[in-house]
Amino acid sequence: WLKVSIGLPQQFSRFTTTRVALVATMTGKGNHVIPNVHFRKVNGMQSGRNNRVMMRTWLNQAGRKQRRAMNRKKKAARLAPRPAAGLLRPLVRPPTQRYNMKVRLGRGFTLEELKAAKIPKKLAPTIGIAVDHRRKNRSVEGMQANVDRLKLYMSKLLIFPKGHGKKCVKQGDTARSELQNVAQNTLKEIIPIPKPDVRMKPRAITEAEKEQSAVRILRKARTDVKFFGEKLKKNKATKEE
């Protein structure tokens, strides 16, 4: 404990002292919460000698791993010869600035992507392609990536006839000679998500990079955006004159 004076004359200082706990050594500098923790449940409720009622064990971890593997095999056998992953999904970027640097699978391909890949929108769900009529294409690069994904899928697609007779073969079905010993696609995404190598090898700084200033470029871009409307008005006024 530490005695602190409030700044009154010396003859009154003994009546105006108070006690302050030295909590700075426990919490460090700054305005922190005074620690007031309870250490009664460190290893669970120890009411008995070996009682661990509140501790959750994970002794079934190996068993669950085996069960998941068996369920995956059963699902693949149920869907065979179709892909075990189900429908083909597009590559999309998550919304908001926090997550848009990632690439993940979306709900379905847009109607514009199907049209660019020359796939009828009513045929797509029947050949294992997911369709989402609500999603919109926001960039040319994203749309082109999904169109290429559809074209790659169609180049590798094998369509089995519904029956064994000649009458069951329809237009667009794969020849029976090509359907012998076809391996099932057991990948997670049917066509894996490409992972580009973003690493850059160290190199020397060029003279052009030394002359440029990133601060000036960004400042000029902000200024151009800010005064864009005023420049348009000024140019319009000069043309009218």
C-alpha positions as CSV (number, residue, x, y, z in Angstrom):
1,W,0.0,0.0,0.0
2,L,1.1,3.6,-0.7
3,K,0.2,6.7,1.2
4,V,-0.6,9.7,-1.1
5,S,-1.0,13.3,0.0
6,I,-3.6,15.5,-1.8
7,G,-1.5,18.7,-1.7
8,L,-2.7,20.5,1.4
9,P,-0.5,22.3,3.9
10,Q,1.8,20.0,6.0
11,Q,-0.2,20.4,9.2
12,F,-3.3,19.0,7.5
13,S,-1.6,16.3,5.4
14,R,-1.9,13.5,8.0
15,F,-5.7,13.9,7.9
16,T,-6.0,13.7,4.1
17,T,-4.0,10.6,3.3
18,T,-5.5,7.6,1.5
19,R,-4.4,4.2,0.5
20,V,-3.9,3.2,-3.2
21,A,-3.3,-0.4,-4.3
22,L,-0.2,-1.0,-6.3
23,V,-1.9,-2.6,-9.3
24,A,0.4,-1.2,-11.9
25,T,2.8,-4.0,-11.3
26,M,0.1,-6.6,-11.9
27,T,-1.6,-5.2,-15.0
28,G,1.1,-3.1,-16.6
29,K,0.9,0.5,-17.8
30,G,-2.5,1.9,-18.9
31,N,-6.1,1.8,-17.7
32,H,-6.7,-1.9,-17.3
33,V,-9.3,-4.0,-15.4
34,I,-8.1,-5.0,-12.0
35,P,-7.6,-8.8,-12.1
36,N,-10.2,-10.6,-10.1
37,V,-10.1,-14.1,-11.5
38,H,-11.2,-17.3,-9.7
39,F,-9.0,-20.4,-10.0
40,R,-11.4,-22.9,-8.7
41,K,-12.1,-24.6,-12.1
42,V,-8.6,-24.9,-13.5
43,N,-9.0,-28.6,-14.2
44,G,-12.8,-29.0,-13.9
45,M,-15.0,-29.4,-10.9
46,Q,-12.7,-31.1,-8.4
47,S,-15.2,-32.1,-5.8
48,G,-13.8,-35.5,-5.4
49,R,-10.3,-37.0,-5.6
50,N,-10.3,-37.7,-9.3
51,N,-13.5,-35.9,-10.4
52,R,-13.3,-34.2,-13.8
53,V,-17.0,-33.5,-14.5
54,M,-16.5,-30.3,-16.5
55,M,-13.6,-31.5,-18.7
56,R,-14.6,-32.6,-22.1
57,T,-12.6,-35.5,-23.5
58,W,-11.9,-36.3,-27.2
59,L,-11.4,-40.0,-27.0
60,N,-13.6,-40.7,-30.0
61,Q,-11.4,-38.7,-32.4
62,A,-10.0,-41.7,-34.2
63,G,-13.4,-43.3,-34.4
64,R,-15.0,-40.2,-35.9
65,K,-12.2,-40.0,-38.5
66,Q,-12.9,-43.5,-39.6
67,R,-16.7,-42.9,-39.7
68,R,-16.2,-39.8,-41.9
69,A,-14.1,-41.8,-44.3
70,M,-16.7,-44.5,-44.5
71,N,-19.4,-42.0,-45.1
72,R,-17.4,-40.4,-48.0
73,K,-17.0,-43.9,-49.6
74,K,-20.7,-44.6,-49.2
75,K,-21.7,-41.3,-50.8
76,A,-19.2,-41.8,-53.7
77,A,-20.6,-45.3,-54.3
78,R,-24.2,-44.0,-54.2
79,L,-23.4,-41.2,-56.7
80,A,-21.2,-43.3,-59.0
81,P,-20.3,-42.9,-61.9
82,R,-21.1,-39.2,-61.2
83,P,-18.6,-37.0,-59.4
84,A,-18.5,-37.5,-55.6
85,A,-18.5,-33.7,-55.0
86,G,-21.9,-33.3,-56.6
87,L,-22.5,-30.3,-58.9
88,L,-19.8,-28.2,-60.6
89,R,-19.6,-24.8,-58.8
90,P,-18.1,-21.5,-60.0
91,L,-15.2,-19.6,-58.6
92,V,-16.3,-16.5,-56.7
93,R,-14.8,-13.9,-54.4
94,P,-16.4,-13.3,-51.0
95,P,-18.0,-9.9,-50.4
96,T,-16.5,-7.0,-48.4
97,Q,-13.0,-5.7,-48.5
98,R,-11.9,-8.0,-45.7
99,Y,-12.4,-11.3,-47.6
100,N,-12.4,-10.4,-51.3
101,M,-8.8,-11.4,-51.7
102,K,-9.8,-15.0,-51.4
103,V,-11.3,-17.3,-54.0
104,R,-13.9,-19.9,-53.1
105,L,-16.7,-22.0,-54.7
106,G,-20.0,-20.2,-55.3
107,R,-23.6,-21.4,-55.5
108,G,-23.9,-21.6,-59.2
109,F,-23.0,-20.2,-62.6
110,T,-24.8,-17.1,-64.0
111,L,-26.9,-17.2,-67.1
112,E,-24.3,-15.0,-68.8
113,E,-21.5,-17.4,-68.1
114,L,-23.6,-20.3,-69.5
115,K,-24.4,-18.3,-72.6
116,A,-20.7,-17.5,-73.2
117,A,-19.9,-21.2,-72.8
118,K,-22.7,-22.1,-75.2
119,I,-24.6,-24.3,-72.7
120,P,-28.4,-24.1,-72.5
121,K,-29.6,-23.0,-69.1
122,K,-32.1,-25.8,-68.9
123,L,-29.5,-28.4,-69.9
124,A,-26.9,-27.3,-67.4
125,P,-28.6,-28.8,-64.2
126,T,-29.1,-32.2,-66.0
127,I,-25.4,-32.6,-66.7
128,G,-24.1,-31.7,-63.2
129,I,-23.7,-27.9,-63.5
130,A,-25.1,-25.7,-60.8
131,V,-27.0,-22.6,-62.0
132,D,-27.7,-19.4,-60.0
133,H,-29.9,-16.9,-61.8
134,R,-29.5,-14.3,-59.1
135,R,-25.7,-13.8,-59.1
136,K,-24.3,-11.1,-61.3
137,N,-20.9,-10.8,-63.0
138,R,-19.0,-7.8,-61.6
139,S,-15.8,-8.2,-63.6
140,V,-14.7,-9.5,-67.0
141,E,-11.8,-11.5,-65.4
142,G,-14.1,-13.4,-63.0
143,M,-16.6,-14.2,-65.8
144,Q,-13.9,-15.4,-68.1
145,A,-12.4,-17.7,-65.4
146,N,-15.8,-19.3,-64.9
147,V,-16.4,-19.6,-68.7
148,D,-13.0,-21.4,-69.0
149,R,-14.0,-23.6,-66.1
150,L,-17.2,-24.6,-67.9
151,K,-15.4,-25.3,-71.2
152,L,-12.9,-27.5,-69.4
153,Y,-15.7,-29.4,-67.7
154,M,-17.5,-29.9,-71.0
155,S,-14.3,-31.2,-72.7
156,K,-14.0,-33.9,-70.0
157,L,-17.7,-34.7,-69.6
158,L,-19.0,-38.2,-70.3
159,I,-22.7,-38.7,-70.5
160,F,-24.0,-42.2,-69.8
161,P,-27.2,-43.4,-71.6
162,K,-30.1,-44.0,-69.3
163,G,-30.6,-47.6,-70.4
164,H,-28.9,-50.5,-72.1
165,G,-30.8,-50.6,-75.4
166,K,-30.3,-48.7,-78.6
167,K,-33.6,-46.7,-78.0
168,C,-32.1,-45.3,-74.7
169,V,-29.3,-43.6,-76.5
170,K,-30.0,-39.9,-77.1
171,Q,-28.3,-37.1,-78.9
172,G,-25.3,-35.9,-76.9
173,D,-24.7,-39.2,-75.1
174,T,-21.1,-40.6,-75.1
175,A,-20.4,-43.6,-77.2
176,R,-20.4,-46.9,-75.3
177,S,-16.9,-47.7,-76.4
178,E,-15.6,-44.7,-74.4
179,L,-17.5,-45.6,-71.3
180,Q,-15.5,-48.7,-70.4
181,N,-13.6,-48.6,-67.1
182,V,-14.3,-44.9,-66.4
183,A,-12.8,-43.8,-63.1
184,Q,-15.0,-41.7,-60.8
185,N,-14.0,-38.2,-59.9
186,T,-13.5,-38.1,-56.1
187,L,-12.0,-34.6,-55.8
188,K,-13.5,-32.1,-53.5
189,E,-14.2,-29.5,-56.1
190,I,-14.4,-31.7,-59.3
191,I,-12.0,-29.1,-60.9
192,P,-9.6,-27.9,-58.2
193,I,-9.4,-24.2,-57.3
194,P,-6.2,-22.8,-58.9
195,K,-3.7,-21.5,-56.4
196,P,-1.4,-19.0,-58.1
197,D,2.1,-18.6,-56.8
198,V,2.2,-15.0,-55.5
199,R,5.8,-15.2,-54.3
200,M,8.2,-12.8,-56.1
201,K,11.9,-13.4,-56.5
202,P,14.1,-10.6,-55.2
203,R,15.4,-8.3,-57.9
204,A,17.2,-4.9,-58.3
205,I,15.1,-1.7,-58.2
206,T,14.9,-0.1,-61.7
207,E,15.7,3.5,-62.5
208,A,12.0,4.1,-63.4
209,E,10.9,2.8,-60.0
210,K,13.4,5.1,-58.3
211,E,12.1,8.2,-60.1
212,Q,8.4,7.4,-59.4
213,S,6.8,8.4,-56.1
214,A,3.9,6.4,-54.9
215,V,2.8,9.2,-52.6
216,R,2.6,11.7,-55.4
217,I,0.7,9.2,-57.7
218,L,-1.9,8.5,-55.0
219,R,-2.2,12.2,-54.1
220,K,-2.8,13.1,-57.8
221,A,-5.4,10.3,-58.1
222,R,-7.3,11.6,-55.1
223,T,-7.2,15.1,-56.4
224,D,-8.5,14.1,-59.8
225,V,-11.4,12.3,-58.3
226,K,-12.2,15.2,-56.0
227,F,-12.2,17.9,-58.7
228,F,-13.6,15.7,-61.5
229,G,-17.0,17.4,-61.5
230,E,-15.6,20.9,-61.4
231,K,-13.4,20.1,-64.4
232,L,-16.4,18.8,-66.4
233,K,-18.3,22.0,-65.6
234,K,-15.3,24.2,-66.6
235,N,-14.8,22.3,-69.9
236,K,-18.5,22.5,-70.7
237,A,-18.5,26.3,-70.0
238,T,-15.5,26.8,-72.3
239,K,-17.1,24.9,-75.1
240,E,-20.3,26.9,-74.9
241,E,-18.3,30.2,-75.0
